[in-house]
């Protein structure tokens, strides 16, 4: 799956995007899950602050 992401980001203007992975704890079970998104660099802090 990582190969597809990296290959997709090698286009023009791709340096403006970042892959962000956030660990989130479930309130119900207490288990951790990971949220992955590809965002513009200026939106990264907003995503992590949620």
LUMTORTI-901721 format. One line per 8 residues: for each residue x, y, z of C-alpha. Coordinates in nm, 4 decimals, padded with zeros to 6 digits, m for minus. Example, Ala and Ser with C-alpha at 12.3 -4.5 7.8 and 13.67 -1.06 7.14 Angstrom:
# residues 2
01.2300,m00.4500,00.7800 | 01.3670,m00.1060,00.7140
END
This chain:
# residues 50
00.0000,00.0000,00.0000 | 00.2872,00.2382,00.0679 | 00.4129,00.1991,m00.2858 | 00.0860,00.3339,m00.4247 | 00.0992,00.6362,m00.1955 | 00.4589,00.7181,m00.2789 | 00.4025,00.6703,m00.6523 | 00.0968,00.8948,m00.6400
00.2876,01.1730,m00.4668 | 00.5648,01.1969,m00.7254 | 00.3618,01.4270,m00.9477 | 00.4077,01.8010,m00.9864 | 00.3094,01.9919,m00.6743 | 00.3382,01.6839,m00.4549 | 00.5896,01.8516,m00.2251 | 00.3003,02.0558,m00.0871
00.1402,01.7425,00.0647 | 00.2271,01.5306,00.3678 | 00.1105,01.1882,00.4820 | m00.0058,01.2155,00.8437 | m00.0631,00.9206,01.0774 | m00.2447,00.9799,01.4062 | m00.3002,00.7279,01.6860 | m00.6520,00.7438,01.8343
m00.7746,00.5596,02.1434 | m01.1244,00.4117,02.1267 | m01.3512,00.5156,02.4141 | m01.5500,00.1946,02.3852 | m01.2812,m00.0746,02.3914 | m00.9692,00.1174,02.4903 | m00.7826,m00.0128,02.1847 | m00.5733,00.2149,01.9662
m00.6387,00.2693,01.5968 | m00.4477,00.4678,01.3394 | m00.5900,00.7349,01.1098 | m00.3930,00.8052,00.7929 | m00.4523,01.0987,00.5617 | m00.2661,01.2867,00.2933 | m00.3039,01.6583,00.3601 | m00.1598,01.9885,00.2427
00.1263,02.0989,00.4662 | m00.0707,02.3901,00.6097 | m00.3527,02.1610,00.7343 | m00.1320,01.9191,00.9328 | m00.1495,02.1058,01.2650 | m00.5297,02.1276,01.2408 | m00.5556,01.7518,01.1811 | m00.3325,01.6665,01.4764
m00.5131,01.9117,01.7072 | m00.8493,01.7342,01.6645
END
